[in-house]
Amino acid sequence: MIFPRRQIEESFLIMSKRTRVFRVDPKAPEAEAIAIAGRMIRAGGLVAFPTETVYGLGANALDETAVAKIFAAKGRPSSDPLIVHIARFEQLSRVAQAIPAGAVELGRQFWPGPLTLVLQKAPCIPANLTAGLNTVAVRMPDHEVALALLQAADLPIAAPSANQFSRPSPTSAQHVIDDLADRVEVVLDGGNTPIGLESTIVSLVEDEPRVLRPGGISLETLREALPNLRYEPSYLADDAPSAPAPGTMLRHYSPRARVILFSGADAAEVYAAMRAEINSHERVGILASDADAREFAGLDVAIERLGADADEAAHHLFAALRSLDQQGVDCILARAPERRGLGLALWDRLLRASVGSLVEVGTAPSD
């Protein structure tokens, strides 16, 4: 299909010889851009697109060669599996088998939405998508652009976050371009993603359901549907033979600057420890809630405010990490959030960003 020159110029920018960026309405994406992106998926190319969580780097989930392009573009280790995205619940049986009743119930309650289910994979799923495991991670995104792309491609789409491996996840098209320009054929720019943190991953292949990664749906909410749902934090080293699900390696979501996470029951002691750490570095960045930011006012530090609550912090976290990198800080200090609600997912992302660099602050017990 050939479009008039003016329409082409208004629809996308030529970022390079390979990458085209289409600006689309996140609520009613333009059909022409979606059609081009859908054809690119079917042709074995890579398309970056927004979801309600972060931007995904998509390829045909049934095409081994296309899937391999995702790993190459991101620099992602082959031991880290991908998530398969579907547009309709009935497509689940195309990519998974031996689907338990619990998966059907969770899908009916939380799809479309930020929930990924780990199930037994169907034979059509290539081995490189699942890191050689017999399981597959599946979700249905809650974003009109993502759903339109899935429908246009008429294929399940494999899509991890559209960034360089281990970098902070992309929550805008600009983040995708910063990391992957020249490595992806099409970027669908639907603005900033609404949630800003990845999906919650639940494994249903064991005797009891288990959260493998906290995310956009809280543990408390999921336990209303699955009272026996377990969560035991587990972080894998880079050289692990294979991860049980995407995003479970310890080194993840990391900026170029070193991140140090501070945790403690006494807020005043935590603030004091963070202020003391400032003197040990040349240029320091601070991630802080609106309430915490005042504790560092007047200091020679770069402060990125995350908002008033966990929902706002989730929306701003990855962009704030990227912003501090751009400001040239060599160290980023953050106070650990409470591990409840969306705060659990924030804790998880900050711990991975710090690669386990956690300072426990507390009063030493007396003799």
Steps between C-alpha positions, in 0.01 A plus 500: 500500500633847410408803711517867398831670593337731755325211675826307515686797646234554763481133593864416558854629521789333321743431785747305292513284189320226694288648779169673434311662787123532464317733734167337586205587719527272807121468518422472128819418311509595132421201281773570242781493753362188666469325164864575414615376840287186472650419162847549644427244772372253244811557286727408791598852604512678834238750621516696826159586644346635820313289752344606828825397676804592285588503129549154351734384224279274292556222248303203369494259796470199268807587290832383647700733279289804592528413870879481466498859370354616834791349694752648257346849504487517879824317573285272716645167618335195350434368851238772564163398347246733339132575558246413230220755452153407377195709409216263589453242772428223253853545361644365824456141383709583192812572706445289815369154583372311804350832612382470862169637623688757705643655185154531349370669816793742523472582130130573532562729798818684405537494120552725325739631763848484655495131589723236338429129546768230470349184351602188309598612151336384180715318239489798263700721737868504396755389757701825488195696619481296822874456567454130428244454776170315452308798638387826341407839649180652355304819550233717337597869511252770597593765243318588180819529293630161614166331440462661157848381402424145616177499300668641188781246515254220581784325682616465860780749555808436713601821674739579782560864594631707208835599647858384519523204734532590871428871435199678654184399317357741240183689587508731196585465133802724553642245745465235230675719243780581747572129545400332175514744208622310191414168668122511455304559181191674644421687822137576582509814714189497718632735767603408853386165637233525772639266769874517443595166657492158337231237552471268798612149403320201654611141441222241481713197416570393858279353771437849639488825303807718548587862421829507310508878460284763673356759266198702394245288689566480873556180693208593726262530204610168352462322834132592500471267200775254605527487880785245481714719274865494616771762459860437596742753347763332286770671295712319244858577402581590138656158441195300613429222244142622445255723679154366592337816366594830337654769719611278789874568479653717771680737258206673340343845453841656577617848397865566423547664839537285809176470699498459880174413673446592867252318722403552862205546733614842625466756222731751671778241523456408134519865393814549711667196342414624151637849575822347636540296179478814287847609611654180360416578138577774250151549357198348673142453389207445734179311425243629745131523564358850522508471879859370513638756254495779759756306709760571231409859417799731479749219442713478186313202357271433204153411629240310299157511664296181466168644615274471801426126509598159361285536188672825405841360590443199273407731213814713542767254619666391176485845343658643817786248486564590137484872578763470773726313258461785252595748774831318544469382859736223609280371783124490564361470853145386574294418806332160474119514484267299720459150359123499463271576209692640204783579741609135482562532126683830556719331761576220255598739218717716725678198646575371150609846386746503790614144418438414863676804648275535805589689817298391804478796735414445864601570854753246625368296795640590841704248708 
